[in-house]
Amino acid sequence: MQISLVGVGLMGAAMTERLLTLGHDVVVYNRTKAKCEALQQRGAVLARSAVEAIQSSSCTILMLSDAAAIHDAVFAAGKPDFQNRTVIQMGTIAPSESLALGRAIRSGLGDYFEAPVLGSITEARTGRLVVMVGGQAEHVARWNEVLTCFCHESVLVGPIGQAAALKLALNQLLAAQMTAFSVSLGLILHSGIAVETFMTVLRHSSLMASMFERKLPRMLDHDYANPRFSTGNLLKDVRLSLDAAREAKVATPSLDGIRDVFEHAVARDLGDLDYAAVFESVVPQAGHHP
Ligand SMILES: NC(=O)c1ccc[n+]([C@@H]2O[C@H](COP(=O)([O-])OP(=O)(O)OC[C@H]3O[C@@H](n4cnc5c(N)ncnc54)[C@H](OP(=O)(O)O)[C@@H]3O)[C@@H](O)[C@H]2O)c1
């Protein structure tokens, strides 16, 4: 089947590779054309604009950074005709932003639902993402062939906005875990305890998260190149989660602190690097320890 994909950053490129591997025809658009070259070599067709990509296929996946990027890419040149087109928004945006996007697309006679994802590049390439649908059961039924390229079975969370809300609830947990693990590692390094002893005890406890194991080598080596998920995008999610928490009247002091740590990391030019780089803000002296 032919599918368009707008936004071939880290995730969009991996998702396009997955669609191509499964034999689909893929039309891609990206603001920075160079990121499309490797995908074109694998058979993807380049659209000149996001609107052209949307009009090329009955179904378009949006995998852009945020709502501002969606606006710039899709709506900056006017209101496109979405007739007989379905847009599946798979990036991480606020519930209210997703609802507004749905209204804009429906007013252009198109169909819309959200399907934000958990997991990263490796899971995207291998079809092991968790895909959370905010929309109607008919959306899942109609577009199951697309959704199951990225997961075994998608999860229908509820109407538009609810999958976006679930994604934010989960990503604030990711940011909290990353900052908390950074604090623990900073204490361990300062005390002179062997990192392997710390990890052995952690592995035997219910506190263990697989993310700790994956990010530890980067933190010890201070190497955050080739990001899986950027510090800047996780800061965006923390800010969106804070908005959601305020609206839900959930106390925010801990999340305020996490936002401050991520803002500090971005101010230190770590925004485009892997989000494990937040360790450098939590433990700025870490490089001085063995
Ligand atoms: N990476 C992950 O592990 C992961 C996992 C789950 C969800 N997500 C979410 O998925 C979305 C994409 O993530 P990513 O990691 O692929 O991010 P990314 O590598 O930073 O890619 C962002 C994409 O948005 C485009 N973009 C940004 N601003 C734009 C603008 N003003 N106009 C047009 N295009 C613009 C970029 O185009 P250029 O190439 O031209 O900059 C690029 O295609 C984000 O919402 C992120 O939070 C990411």
The ligand as a Gaussian input file, in Angstrom:
#p B3LYP/6-31G(d) Opt

LIG

0 1
 N       13.116000       9.604000      19.261000
 C       12.296000       8.875000      20.014000
 O       12.733000       7.899000      20.648000
 C       10.832000       9.189000      20.100000
 C        9.991000       8.199000      20.621000
 C        8.621000       8.447000      20.706000
 C        8.108000       9.662000      20.296000
 N        8.954000      10.614000      19.809000
 C        8.330000      11.875000      19.373000
 O        8.200000      11.808000      17.958000
 C        8.412000      13.109000      17.383000
 C        9.629000      13.064000      16.448000
 O       10.742000      12.665000      17.241000
 P       12.210000      12.502000      16.626000
 O       13.027000      11.873000      17.690000
 O       12.150000      11.892000      15.276000
 O       12.616000      14.036000      16.507000
 P       13.712000      14.735000      15.557000
 O       14.770000      13.766000      15.161000
 O       14.097000      15.964000      16.286000
 O       12.886000      15.104000      14.232000
 C       11.988000      16.175000      14.249000
 C       11.329000      16.317000      12.915000
 O       10.495000      17.497000      12.933000
 C       10.903000      18.363000      11.857000
 N       10.697000      19.761000      12.221000
 C       11.027000      20.383000      13.376000
 N       10.656000      21.671000      13.350000
 C       10.089000      21.877000      12.130000
 C        9.500000      23.002000      11.508000
 N        9.402000      24.179000      12.137000
 N        9.001000      22.850000      10.249000
 C        9.081000      21.667000       9.611000
 N        9.616000      20.545000      10.149000
 C       10.110000      20.659000      11.409000
 C       12.361000      18.040000      11.639000
 O       12.754000      18.507000      10.367000
 P       14.306000      18.841000      10.087000
 O       14.959000      17.517000       9.827000
 O       14.270000      19.741000       8.919000
 O       14.841000      19.514000      11.334000
 C       12.325000      16.522000      11.748000
 O       11.776000      15.941000      10.592000
 C        8.578000      14.064000      18.575000
 O        7.320000      14.576000      18.913000
 C        9.096000      13.149000      19.672000
 O        8.825000      13.660000      20.946000
 C       10.297000      10.413000      19.682000

